Amino acid sequence: MKIKLGIPKGSLENATIDLFRRAGYNLTTSSRSYYPAIDDPEIECMLIRAQEMPRYVEDGVLDAGLTGSDWVAECNARVETVADLIYAKQSFGKVRWVLAAPEASSFRSPRDLEGKVIATELVNTTNRFLASRGVRAKVEFSWGATEVKPPDLADAIVEVTETGSSLRANKLRILDTVIESNTQLIANVYCWRDDWKRRKLEDVRMLRRRCWHPSWRCCRL
């Protein structure tokens, strides 16, 4: 029996691989393969985009995977949270999805965007945020390079940030925080009910505790 584990491809990939290595696993990737090798015969890894991970775990294509809590919320995925792992691409803290607009604009709060166009990858979460503020705006899906869209292609954006440097470089002002996010180890609900698979995932979680070091605060379980 094996655990099918999703490793996030993209911005979290290197940090995740480093985390596994610090936890005692030898995890290696190849530029030509989506199936990383791991020195545990009971784990089978697959590289999957973090945005898609919750859906594949919920559907049982994967038993478990690492992704952001933001994408779990965006997909409204029914999964089990096995562990919260506080690490990101550049830092060891949480990231924020923020509502931002051009510095030269008159926008100062979400209410100023009534009837305006907002570009983001996080469409569902943004719509829920706006509804909670009583704001009606057109939220468009962005395929990337979201920071360059205001003011010509959108009035504002919702984008993820760790330091805010990219937003400042593109002369964007943060108006509000939409959601905070951290990396999570999530599991399929039926996988979590399977005694063997649950024990295996708990072993993975316990091994990750060993990677904690005062100079590398990646995990808070």
MDAnalysis code that builds the backbone (N, CA, C; Angstrom):
import MDAnalysis as mda
import numpy as np

u = mda.Universe.empty(663, n_residues=221, atom_resindex=np.repeat(np.arange(221), 3), trajectory=True)
u.add_TopologyAttr("name", ["N", "CA", "C"] * 221)
u.add_TopologyAttr("resid", np.arange(1, 222))
u.add_TopologyAttr("resname", ["MET", "LYS", "ILE", "LYS", "LEU", "GLY", "ILE", "PRO", "LYS", "GLY", "SER", "LEU", "GLU", "ASN", "ALA", "THR", "ILE", "ASP", "LEU", "PHE", "ARG", "ARG", "ALA", "GLY", "TYR", "ASN", "LEU", "THR", "THR", "SER", "SER", "ARG", "SER", "TYR", "TYR", "PRO", "ALA", "ILE", "ASP", "ASP", "PRO", "GLU", "ILE", "GLU", "CYS", "MET", "LEU", "ILE", "ARG", "ALA", "GLN", "GLU", "MET", "PRO", "ARG", "TYR", "VAL", "GLU", "ASP", "GLY", "VAL", "LEU", "ASP", "ALA", "GLY", "LEU", "THR", "GLY", "SER", "ASP", "TRP", "VAL", "ALA", "GLU", "CYS", "ASN", "ALA", "ARG", "VAL", "GLU", "THR", "VAL", "ALA", "ASP", "LEU", "ILE", "TYR", "ALA", "LYS", "GLN", "SER", "PHE", "GLY", "LYS", "VAL", "ARG", "TRP", "VAL", "LEU", "ALA", "ALA", "PRO", "GLU", "ALA", "SER", "SER", "PHE", "ARG", "SER", "PRO", "ARG", "ASP", "LEU", "GLU", "GLY", "LYS", "VAL", "ILE", "ALA", "THR", "GLU", "LEU", "VAL", "ASN", "THR", "THR", "ASN", "ARG", "PHE", "LEU", "ALA", "SER", "ARG", "GLY", "VAL", "ARG", "ALA", "LYS", "VAL", "GLU", "PHE", "SER", "TRP", "GLY", "ALA", "THR", "GLU", "VAL", "LYS", "PRO", "PRO", "ASP", "LEU", "ALA", "ASP", "ALA", "ILE", "VAL", "GLU", "VAL", "THR", "GLU", "THR", "GLY", "SER", "SER", "LEU", "ARG", "ALA", "ASN", "LYS", "LEU", "ARG", "ILE", "LEU", "ASP", "THR", "VAL", "ILE", "GLU", "SER", "ASN", "THR", "GLN", "LEU", "ILE", "ALA", "ASN", "VAL", "TYR", "CYS", "TRP", "ARG", "ASP", "ASP", "TRP", "LYS", "ARG", "ARG", "LYS", "LEU", "GLU", "ASP", "VAL", "ARG", "MET", "LEU", "ARG", "ARG", "ARG", "CYS", "TRP", "HIS", "PRO", "SER", "TRP", "ARG", "CYS", "CYS", "ARG", "LEU"])
u.atoms.positions = np.array([
    [0.848, -1.191, 0.000],
    [0.000, 0.000, 0.000],
    [0.886, 1.245, 0.000],
    [0.428, 2.278, -0.704],
    [1.180, 3.519, -0.780],
    [0.273, 4.716, -0.552],
    [0.884, 5.797, -0.079],
    [0.227, 7.093, 0.007],
    [0.575, 7.874, -1.256],
    [-0.429, 8.375, -1.960],
    [-0.193, 9.239, -3.108],
    [-0.183, 10.680, -2.604],
    [1.003, 11.298, -2.665],
    [1.213, 12.606, -2.057],
    [1.515, 13.652, -3.120],
    [0.768, 14.741, -3.092],
    [0.986, 15.839, -4.025],
    [1.976, 16.849, -3.489],
    [3.002, 17.149, -4.284],
    [3.999, 18.165, -3.959],
    [3.692, 19.402, -4.808],
    [3.594, 20.589, -4.207],
    [3.205, 21.776, -4.984],
    [4.271, 22.187, -5.989],
    [3.870, 22.249, -7.243],
    [4.786, 22.684, -8.298],
    [4.705, 24.199, -8.414],
    [5.857, 24.832, -8.588],
    [5.856, 26.287, -8.738],
    [6.583, 26.967, -7.604],
    [5.985, 28.033, -7.079],
    [6.685, 28.886, -6.116],
    [7.034, 28.176, -4.816],
    [6.228, 27.182, -4.404],
    [6.493, 26.477, -3.150],
    [7.348, 25.227, -3.323],
    [7.662, 24.886, -4.548],
    [8.315, 23.609, -4.827],
    [9.650, 23.454, -4.102],
    [10.559, 24.401, -4.269],
    [11.887, 24.269, -3.666],
    [11.827, 24.285, -2.143],
    [10.972, 25.159, -1.589],
    [10.848, 25.228, -0.127],
    [10.290, 23.930, 0.433],
    [9.365, 23.301, -0.290],
    [8.766, 22.041, 0.162],
    [9.793, 20.912, 0.121],
    [10.553, 20.849, -0.953],
    [11.581, 19.816, -1.075],
    [12.620, 19.980, 0.028],
    [13.004, 21.228, 0.298],
    [13.961, 21.486, 1.371],
    [13.393, 21.057, 2.720],
    [12.101, 21.298, 2.933],
    [11.444, 20.893, 4.172],
    [11.473, 19.379, 4.348],
    [11.181, 18.647, 3.281],
    [11.225, 17.189, 3.348],
    [12.631, 16.689, 3.666],
    [13.614, 17.299, 3.047],
    [14.996, 16.870, 3.292],
    [15.393, 17.110, 4.736],
    [14.989, 18.238, 5.291],
    [15.283, 18.525, 6.686],
    [14.547, 17.573, 7.624],
    [13.434, 17.030, 7.155],
    [12.661, 16.079, 7.959],
    [13.207, 14.656, 7.832],
    [14.241, 14.465, 7.003],
    [14.873, 13.156, 6.907],
    [14.570, 12.378, 5.648],
    [13.789, 12.970, 4.727],
    [13.481, 12.299, 3.467],
    [14.454, 12.740, 2.379],
    [14.805, 11.825, 1.505],
    [15.593, 12.173, 0.322],
    [14.617, 12.301, -0.838],
    [14.222, 13.526, -1.132],
    [13.253, 13.814, -2.186],
    [13.963, 14.528, -3.317],
    [13.906, 13.954, -4.515],
    [14.603, 14.541, -5.658],
    [13.650, 14.699, -6.829],
    [13.856, 15.762, -7.592],
    [13.007, 16.027, -8.750],
    [13.842, 16.057, -10.017],
    [13.152, 15.948, -11.128],
    [13.786, 16.029, -12.444],
    [12.991, 16.996, -13.301],
    [13.676, 17.788, -14.108],
    [12.988, 18.752, -14.964],
    [12.107, 18.063, -15.999],
    [12.328, 16.759, -16.225],
    [11.570, 16.036, -17.248],
    [10.445, 15.174, -16.685],
    [10.307, 15.160, -15.365],
    [9.326, 14.261, -14.762],
    [8.466, 14.990, -13.736],
    [7.192, 14.615, -13.676],
    [6.273, 15.146, -12.676],
    [6.144, 14.194, -11.488],
    [7.032, 13.215, -11.414],
    [6.978, 12.226, -10.335],
    [8.303, 12.236, -9.573],
    [8.417, 13.072, -8.534],
    [9.660, 13.114, -7.753],
    [9.950, 11.760, -7.109],
    [11.229, 11.452, -6.964],
    [11.638, 10.222, -6.294],
    [11.802, 10.504, -4.807],
    [11.382, 9.550, -3.975],
    [11.511, 9.691, -2.532],
    [11.968, 8.357, -1.956],
    [12.811, 8.414, -0.932],
    [13.383, 7.190, -0.378],
    [12.479, 6.543, 0.670],
    [11.199, 6.564, 0.416],
    [10.216, 5.875, 1.259],
    [9.323, 5.071, 0.320],
    [9.412, 3.736, 0.351],
    [8.644, 2.916, -0.583],
    [7.137, 2.983, -0.374],
    [6.707, 3.598, 0.724],
    [5.275, 3.696, 1.013],
    [4.684, 5.038, 0.600],
    [5.493, 5.895, -0.041],
    [5.021, 7.192, -0.522],
    [5.306, 7.326, -2.014],
    [4.305, 7.753, -2.752],
    [4.444, 8.032, -4.186],
    [4.107, 9.496, -4.397],
    [5.047, 10.259, -4.939],
    [4.881, 11.706, -5.074],
    [4.495, 12.109, -6.494],
    [3.775, 13.220, -6.585],
    [3.420, 13.798, -7.879],
    [3.450, 15.315, -7.746],
    [4.012, 15.992, -8.734],
    [4.036, 17.450, -8.743],
    [2.721, 17.975, -9.324],
    [2.028, 18.792, -8.551],
    [0.739, 19.358, -8.945],
    [0.729, 20.830, -8.551],
    [0.149, 21.679, -9.364],
    [0.027, 23.089, -9.003],
    [-0.783, 23.238, -7.717],
    [-0.337, 24.118, -6.846],
    [-1.013, 24.308, -5.560],
    [-2.477, 24.683, -5.740],
    [-2.779, 25.435, -6.809],
    [-4.153, 25.858, -7.066],
    [-5.090, 24.676, -7.308],
    [-4.546, 23.592, -7.876],
    [-5.361, 22.432, -8.223],
    [-5.351, 21.350, -7.143],
    [-4.426, 21.446, -6.215],
    [-4.228, 20.400, -5.218],
    [-5.492, 20.067, -4.421],
    [-6.224, 21.062, -3.879],
    [-7.403, 20.714, -3.071],
    [-8.430, 19.885, -3.824],
    [-8.621, 20.196, -5.106],
    [-9.610, 19.459, -5.889],
    [-9.199, 18.004, -6.095],
    [-7.916, 17.784, -6.397],
    [-7.454, 16.412, -6.608],
    [-7.467, 15.602, -5.313],
    [-7.178, 16.255, -4.194],
    [-7.245, 15.557, -2.906],
    [-8.691, 15.265, -2.538],
    [-9.564, 16.234, -2.734],
    [-10.983, 16.028, -2.429],
    [-11.561, 14.878, -3.262],
    [-11.181, 14.813, -4.533],
    [-11.720, 13.782, -5.436],
    [-11.067, 12.422, -5.242],
    [-9.983, 12.349, -4.457],
    [-9.324, 11.073, -4.209],
    [-8.289, 10.683, -5.240],
    [-7.996, 11.573, -6.198],
    [-6.909, 11.307, -7.141],
    [-5.593, 11.233, -6.372],
    [-5.475, 12.088, -5.359],
    [-4.352, 12.063, -4.425],
    [-4.883, 11.770, -3.027],
    [-4.101, 11.048, -2.246],
    [-4.491, 10.803, -0.855],
    [-4.265, 12.042, 0.000],
    [-3.212, 12.759, -0.302],
    [-2.842, 13.935, 0.487],
    [-1.992, 14.854, -0.371],
    [-1.796, 16.068, 0.101],
    [-0.974, 17.011, -0.645],
    [-0.685, 18.254, 0.171],
    [0.261, 19.032, -0.314],
    [0.606, 20.300, 0.322],
    [0.135, 21.442, -0.567],
    [-0.569, 22.366, 0.031],
    [-1.106, 23.498, -0.704],
    [-1.367, 24.625, 0.275],
    [-1.806, 25.761, -0.218],
    [-2.119, 26.868, 0.655],
    [-3.544, 26.784, 1.177],
    [-3.750, 27.268, 2.399],
    [-5.108, 27.318, 2.931],
    [-5.991, 28.235, 2.087],
    [-5.357, 29.189, 1.354],
    [-6.113, 30.054, 0.459],
    [-6.778, 29.262, -0.662],
    [-6.055, 28.276, -1.215],
    [-6.625, 27.498, -2.315],
    [-7.669, 26.501, -1.826],
    [-7.521, 26.027, -0.597],
    [-8.563, 25.176, -0.010],
    [-9.855, 25.982, 0.121],
    [-9.720, 27.224, 0.608],
    [-10.887, 28.089, 0.747],
    [-11.468, 28.465, -0.613],
    [-10.594, 28.759, -1.571],
    [-11.058, 29.163, -2.906],
    [-11.870, 28.055, -3.568],
    [-11.412, 26.806, -3.413],
    [-12.106, 25.661, -4.012],
    [-13.274, 25.173, -3.159],
    [-13.361, 25.709, -1.918],
    [-14.356, 25.215, -0.962],
    [-14.264, 23.703, -0.848],
    [-13.010, 23.209, -0.771],
    [-12.750, 21.772, -0.812],
    [-13.046, 21.115, 0.535],
    [-13.647, 19.946, 0.468],
    [-13.927, 19.150, 1.675],
    [-12.750, 18.207, 1.879],
    [-11.803, 18.632, 2.709],
    [-10.594, 17.854, 2.982],
    [-10.286, 17.931, 4.476],
    [-9.392, 17.056, 4.923],
    [-8.921, 17.082, 6.305],
    [-7.591, 17.838, 6.369],
    [-7.473, 18.745, 7.317],
    [-6.209, 19.436, 7.539],
    [-5.367, 18.611, 8.510],
    [-4.264, 18.077, 8.012],
    [-3.395, 17.230, 8.832],
    [-2.419, 18.085, 9.624],
    [-1.905, 19.153, 9.011],
    [-0.935, 20.010, 9.688],
    [-0.882, 21.373, 9.027],
    [-0.640, 22.396, 9.838],
    [-0.342, 23.735, 9.346],
    [1.167, 23.896, 9.318],
    [1.683, 24.310, 8.180],
    [3.130, 24.451, 7.993],
    [3.410, 25.898, 7.617],
    [4.051, 26.615, 8.514],
    [4.239, 28.048, 8.295],
    [5.521, 28.296, 7.507],
    [5.393, 28.186, 6.189],
    [6.508, 28.554, 5.317],
    [5.939, 28.991, 3.990],
    [6.702, 29.782, 3.256],
    [6.277, 30.282, 1.954],
    [7.476, 30.299, 1.030],
    [7.343, 30.981, -0.100],
    [8.410, 30.988, -1.097],
    [9.667, 31.666, -0.569],
    [9.503, 32.832, 0.085],
    [10.648, 33.630, 0.484],
    [10.841, 33.709, 1.995],
    [9.827, 33.340, 2.770],
    [9.908, 33.565, 4.205],
    [9.319, 32.393, 4.965],
    [9.331, 32.507, 6.291],
    [8.809, 31.466, 7.148],
    [7.549, 31.931, 7.864],
    [6.821, 32.854, 7.260],
    [5.575, 33.353, 7.826],
    [4.416, 33.105, 6.882],
    [3.284, 33.681, 7.236],
    [2.113, 33.578, 6.384],
    [2.223, 34.579, 5.231],
    [1.419, 34.348, 4.195],
    [1.310, 35.305, 3.107],
    [-0.072, 35.950, 3.171],
    [-0.210, 37.075, 2.502],
    [-1.497, 37.773, 2.473],
    [-1.958, 37.964, 1.039],
    [-3.244, 37.795, 0.810],
    [-3.867, 38.239, -0.422],
    [-4.452, 39.611, -0.111],
    [-4.015, 40.613, -0.860],
    [-4.424, 41.979, -0.552],
    [-5.153, 42.615, -1.734],
    [-6.046, 43.516, -1.407],
    [-6.715, 44.345, -2.399],
    [-5.846, 45.575, -2.604],
    [-5.430, 45.805, -3.845],
    [-4.512, 46.908, -4.125],
    [-4.967, 47.685, -5.354],
    [-4.675, 48.975, -5.350],
    [-5.042, 49.872, -6.452],
    [-3.872, 50.810, -6.735],
    [-3.862, 51.451, -7.888],
    [-2.770, 52.366, -8.220],
    [-2.617, 53.474, -7.183],
    [-1.369, 53.800, -6.874],
    [-1.105, 54.882, -5.923],
    [-1.700, 56.205, -6.391],
    [-1.757, 56.385, -7.704],
    [-2.257, 57.645, -8.255],
    [-3.780, 57.723, -8.292],
    [-4.462, 56.631, -7.950],
    [-5.917, 56.613, -8.010],
    [-6.529, 57.235, -6.762],
    [-7.834, 57.436, -6.806],
    [-8.558, 58.000, -5.656],
    [-9.078, 56.914, -4.722],
    [-8.793, 55.623, -5.035],
    [-9.308, 54.528, -4.231],
    [-8.559, 54.445, -2.895],
    [-9.325, 54.399, -1.801],
    [-8.721, 54.325, -0.480],
    [-9.267, 53.156, 0.353],
    [-10.387, 52.592, -0.058],
    [-10.995, 51.487, 0.686],
    [-11.779, 50.613, -0.275],
    [-12.180, 49.404, 0.142],
    [-12.972, 48.534, -0.739],
    [-14.237, 49.208, -1.253],
    [-14.867, 50.045, -0.443],
    [-16.117, 50.684, -0.863],
    [-15.933, 51.606, -2.057],
    [-14.721, 52.098, -2.235],
    [-14.453, 52.975, -3.383],
    [-14.472, 52.207, -4.707],
    [-14.497, 50.877, -4.628],
    [-14.453, 50.051, -5.843],
    [-15.837, 49.575, -6.278],
    [-16.874, 50.166, -5.744],
    [-18.236, 49.838, -6.161],
    [-18.368, 50.022, -7.673],
    [-18.794, 48.935, -8.363],
    [-18.995, 48.994, -9.802],
    [-17.725, 48.934, -10.631],
    [-16.575, 48.757, -9.989],
    [-15.301, 48.732, -10.710],
    [-14.897, 47.306, -11.084],
    [-13.762, 47.168, -11.781],
    [-13.244, 45.873, -12.224],
    [-12.025, 45.505, -11.384],
    [-12.046, 44.284, -10.841],
    [-10.940, 43.782, -10.025],
    [-10.417, 42.504, -10.655],
    [-9.123, 42.424, -10.879],
    [-8.495, 41.248, -11.486],
    [-7.797, 40.423, -10.404],
    [-7.949, 39.094, -10.464],
    [-7.327, 38.218, -9.472],
    [-7.409, 36.762, -9.904],
    [-6.539, 35.933, -9.340],
    [-6.674, 34.481, -9.471],
    [-7.681, 33.945, -8.458],
    [-7.894, 34.694, -7.393],
    [-8.696, 34.223, -6.267],
    [-10.116, 34.792, -6.382],
    [-10.838, 34.358, -7.393],
    [-12.133, 34.960, -7.732],
    [-13.194, 34.712, -6.663],
    [-13.375, 33.467, -6.248],
    [-14.444, 33.147, -5.299],
    [-14.224, 33.819, -3.953],
    [-12.991, 33.762, -3.477],
    [-12.665, 34.382, -2.189],
    [-12.841, 35.894, -2.249],
    [-12.444, 36.499, -3.363],
    [-12.613, 37.947, -3.528],
    [-14.077, 38.333, -3.541],
    [-14.898, 37.557, -4.231],
    [-16.339, 37.839, -4.252],
    [-16.942, 37.745, -2.851],
    [-16.497, 36.755, -2.079],
    [-17.007, 36.636, -0.711],
    [-16.558, 37.825, 0.147],
    [-15.318, 38.245, -0.039],
    [-14.800, 39.396, 0.699],
    [-15.600, 40.652, 0.378],
    [-15.824, 40.903, -0.904],
    [-16.579, 42.092, -1.305],
    [-18.009, 42.047, -0.770],
    [-18.624, 40.874, -0.824],
    [-19.994, 40.731, -0.314],
    [-20.052, 41.047, 1.178],
    [-19.013, 40.631, 1.913],
    [-18.983, 40.903, 3.353],
    [-18.842, 42.391, 3.641],
    [-18.355, 43.156, 2.665],
    [-18.205, 44.612, 2.818],
    [-19.354, 45.365, 2.142],
    [-20.289, 44.627, 1.555],
    [-21.414, 45.262, 0.880],
    [-21.035, 45.958, -0.406],
    [-19.972, 45.451, -1.065],
    [-19.471, 46.063, -2.304],
    [-19.792, 45.168, -3.490],
    [-20.330, 45.773, -4.525],
    [-20.579, 45.041, -5.773],
    [-19.599, 45.528, -6.832],
    [-18.759, 44.595, -7.293],
    [-17.767, 44.913, -8.323],
    [-17.653, 43.721, -9.259],
    [-17.055, 43.947, -10.419],
    [-16.841, 42.871, -11.380],
    [-15.473, 42.254, -11.119],
    [-15.461, 40.988, -10.731],
    [-14.211, 40.299, -10.430],
    [-13.851, 39.399, -11.606],
    [-12.735, 39.668, -12.236],
    [-12.290, 38.925, -13.406],
    [-11.110, 38.034, -13.057],
    [-11.093, 36.825, -13.626],
    [-9.966, 35.926, -13.400],
    [-8.740, 36.431, -14.147],
    [-7.609, 36.416, -13.467],
    [-6.344, 36.827, -14.069],
    [-5.446, 35.612, -14.240],
    [-4.870, 35.464, -15.408],
    [-3.997, 34.330, -15.709],
    [-2.567, 34.572, -15.263],
    [-2.292, 35.685, -14.670],
    [-0.932, 36.000, -14.238],
    [-0.584, 37.436, -14.562],
    [0.597, 37.869, -14.106],
    [1.046, 39.251, -14.292],
    [-0.041, 40.228, -13.866],
    [-0.693, 39.915, -12.751],
    [-1.836, 40.708, -12.299],
    [-1.443, 42.137, -11.962],
    [-0.218, 42.326, -11.440],
    [0.194, 43.663, -10.996],
    [0.216, 44.699, -12.122],
    [0.366, 44.248, -13.374],
    [0.487, 45.214, -14.473],
    [-0.878, 45.631, -15.033],
    [-1.955, 45.054, -14.544],
    [-3.269, 45.312, -15.151],
    [-3.882, 46.658, -14.790],
    [-3.743, 47.155, -13.558],
    [-4.244, 48.517, -13.307],
    [-3.302, 49.558, -13.932],
    [-3.820, 50.662, -14.433],
    [-5.237, 51.025, -14.453],
    [-5.941, 50.705, -15.766],
    [-5.213, 50.186, -16.759],
    [-5.796, 50.037, -18.095],
    [-6.718, 48.824, -18.228],
    [-6.336, 47.688, -17.636],
    [-7.111, 46.465, -17.790],
    [-7.984, 46.149, -16.584],
    [-7.755, 46.829, -15.487],
    [-8.569, 46.649, -14.275],
    [-8.369, 47.872, -13.395],
    [-9.337, 48.123, -12.550],
    [-9.227, 49.251, -11.627],
    [-8.391, 48.900, -10.401],
    [-8.434, 47.633, -10.022],
    [-7.713, 47.172, -8.838],
    [-7.427, 45.689, -8.996],
    [-6.630, 45.150, -8.077],
    [-6.313, 43.722, -8.117],
    [-6.385, 43.139, -6.707],
    [-6.516, 41.831, -6.644],
    [-6.286, 41.087, -5.406],
    [-5.141, 40.136, -5.718],
    [-4.037, 40.315, -4.995],
    [-2.820, 39.566, -5.299],
    [-2.157, 39.122, -4.003],
    [-1.401, 38.027, -4.099],
    [-0.700, 37.500, -2.932],
    [0.624, 38.229, -2.755],
    [1.000, 38.456, -1.497],
    [2.253, 39.141, -1.221],
    [2.865, 38.624, 0.071],
    [4.185, 38.588, 0.106],
    [4.912, 38.270, 1.332],
    [5.510, 39.531, 1.928],
    [6.104, 40.350, 1.070],
    [6.801, 41.551, 1.544],
    [6.192, 42.850, 1.025],
    [5.373, 42.769, -0.027],
    [4.799, 43.966, -0.626],
    [5.710, 44.643, -1.630],
    [6.904, 44.100, -1.850],
    [7.882, 44.761, -2.722],
    [7.419, 44.819, -4.175],
    [6.792, 43.751, -4.662],
    [6.329, 43.744, -6.055],
    [5.209, 44.760, -6.265],
    [4.340, 44.898, -5.275],
    [3.259, 45.882, -5.374],
    [3.833, 47.296, -5.398],
    [4.787, 47.563, -4.527],
    [5.400, 48.892, -4.492],
    [6.137, 49.189, -5.798],
    [6.791, 48.157, -6.343],
    [7.528, 48.348, -7.601],
    [6.593, 48.708, -8.745],
    [5.361, 48.241, -8.655],
    [4.374, 48.538, -9.689],
    [3.453, 49.690, -9.294],
    [3.875, 50.458, -8.258],
    [3.158, 51.661, -7.824],
    [1.702, 51.365, -7.446],
    [1.550, 50.302, -6.648],
    [0.218, 49.918, -6.167],
    [0.138, 50.112, -4.658],
    [-1.028, 50.573, -4.199],
    [-1.280, 50.815, -2.783],
    [-2.208, 49.727, -2.236],
    [-1.862, 49.148, -1.081],
    [-2.716, 48.150, -0.447],
    [-3.885, 48.847, 0.239],
    [-5.109, 48.404, -0.096],
    [-6.313, 48.972, 0.504],
    [-6.826, 48.139, 1.671],
    [-6.652, 46.810, 1.566],
    [-7.169, 45.931, 2.620],
    [-6.593, 44.535, 2.428],
    [-6.651, 43.736, 3.486],
    [-6.260, 42.328, 3.399],
    [-7.504, 41.484, 3.181],
    [-7.492, 40.677, 2.138],
    [-8.637, 39.818, 1.809],
    [-8.587, 38.529, 2.614],
    [-7.408, 37.885, 2.659],
    [-7.264, 36.627, 3.390],
    [-5.785, 36.390, 3.676],
    [-5.492, 35.780, 4.808],
    [-4.141, 35.321, 5.100],
    [-4.065, 33.836, 4.799],
    [-2.870, 33.362, 4.461],
    [-2.739, 31.962, 4.081],
    [-1.407, 31.390, 4.551],
    [-1.413, 30.100, 4.818],
    [-0.183, 29.357, 5.085],
    [-0.295, 27.996, 4.412],
    [0.831, 27.350, 4.252],
    [0.862, 26.031, 3.642],
    [0.259, 25.013, 4.601],
    [-0.503, 24.076, 4.045],
    [-1.114, 23.012, 4.834],
    [-0.848, 21.656, 4.201],
    [-0.738, 20.640, 5.044],
    [-0.785, 19.257, 4.595],
    [-2.236, 18.821, 4.736],
    [-2.881, 18.528, 3.613],
    [-4.291, 18.148, 3.625],
    [-4.450, 16.706, 3.151],
    [-5.557, 16.078, 3.555],
    [-5.800, 14.686, 3.188],
    [-7.236, 14.512, 2.716],
    [-7.421, 13.545, 1.849],
    [-8.754, 13.133, 1.434],
    [-9.500, 12.585, 2.656],
    [-10.785, 12.909, 2.794],
    [-11.524, 12.522, 4.002],
    [-11.606, 11.006, 4.161],
    [-11.697, 10.272, 3.049],
    [-11.778, 8.809, 3.137],
    [-10.408, 8.210, 3.430],
    [-9.371, 8.830, 2.866],
    [-8.004, 8.411, 3.190],
    [-7.762, 8.570, 4.681],
    [-8.223, 9.671, 5.254],
    [-8.010, 9.957, 6.668],
    [-8.723, 8.945, 7.570],
    [-9.769, 8.315, 7.050],
    [-10.503, 7.308, 7.828],
    [-9.867, 5.922, 7.723],
    [-8.947, 5.762, 6.773],
    [-8.247, 4.494, 6.608],
    [-7.122, 4.432, 7.648],
    [-7.132, 3.405, 8.487],
    [-6.191, 3.329, 9.608],
    [-4.737, 3.389, 9.152],
    [-4.392, 2.607, 8.112],
    [-2.993, 2.567, 7.665],
    [-2.557, 3.913, 7.104],
    [-3.394, 4.498, 6.228],
    [-3.030, 5.768, 5.597],
    [-2.963, 6.894, 6.630],
    [-3.868, 6.853, 7.588],
    [-3.831, 7.894, 8.620],
    [-2.553, 7.794, 9.444],
    [-2.185, 6.571, 9.817],
    [-0.948, 6.393, 10.581],
    [0.258, 6.866, 9.775],
    [0.248, 6.576, 8.465],
    [1.371, 6.989, 7.619],
    [1.472, 8.511, 7.555],
    [0.344, 9.174, 7.399],
    [0.355, 10.631, 7.346],
    [0.745, 11.229, 8.697],
    [0.356, 10.582, 9.776],
    [0.766, 11.054, 11.095],
    [2.271, 10.862, 11.295],
    [2.824, 9.798, 10.701],
    [4.279, 9.599, 10.734],
    [4.984, 10.736, 9.998],
    [4.435, 11.101, 8.835],
    [5.006, 12.199, 8.066],
    [4.964, 13.480, 8.896],
    [3.840, 13.714, 9.546],
    [3.709, 14.906, 10.376],
    [4.719, 14.902, 11.529],
    [4.897, 13.765, 12.162],
    [5.836, 13.682, 13.280],
    [7.275, 13.877, 12.818],
    [7.615, 13.305, 11.661],
    [8.968, 13.495, 11.143],
    [9.239, 14.957, 10.848],
    [8.234, 15.678, 10.437],
    [8.415, 17.092, 10.123],
    [8.713, 17.907, 11.368],
    [8.267, 17.429, 12.515],
    [8.595, 18.127, 13.753],
    [10.107, 18.177, 13.952],
    [10.792, 17.129, 13.472],
    [12.233, 17.045, 13.678],
    [13.001, 18.074, 12.868],
    [12.342, 18.649, 11.862],
    [13.068, 19.610, 11.020],
    [13.109, 20.975, 11.664],
    [12.378, 21.174, 12.771],
    [12.370, 22.491, 13.402],
    [13.731, 22.784, 14.025],
    [14.173, 23.987, 13.815],
    [15.428, 24.462, 14.409],
    [15.260, 25.963, 14.616],
    [15.771, 26.513, 15.729],
    [15.581, 27.942, 15.974],
    [15.966, 28.852, 14.824],
    [16.913, 28.412, 13.980],
    [17.333, 29.245, 12.863],
    [16.557, 28.956, 11.588],
    [15.611, 27.990, 11.649],
    [14.837, 27.647, 10.434],
    [13.418, 27.302, 10.874],
    [12.634, 28.330, 11.214],
    [11.318, 28.106, 11.809],
    [10.280, 27.885, 10.720],
    [10.238, 26.685, 10.206],
    [9.348, 26.400, 9.090],
    [8.043, 25.800, 9.530],
    [8.027, 25.095, 10.654],
    [6.842, 24.321, 11.005],
    [6.281, 24.743, 12.347],
    [4.975, 24.830, 12.404],
    [4.260, 25.024, 13.664],
    [3.102, 24.048, 13.665],
    [3.283, 22.881, 14.202],
    [2.264, 21.839, 14.159],
    [1.559, 21.718, 15.491],
])
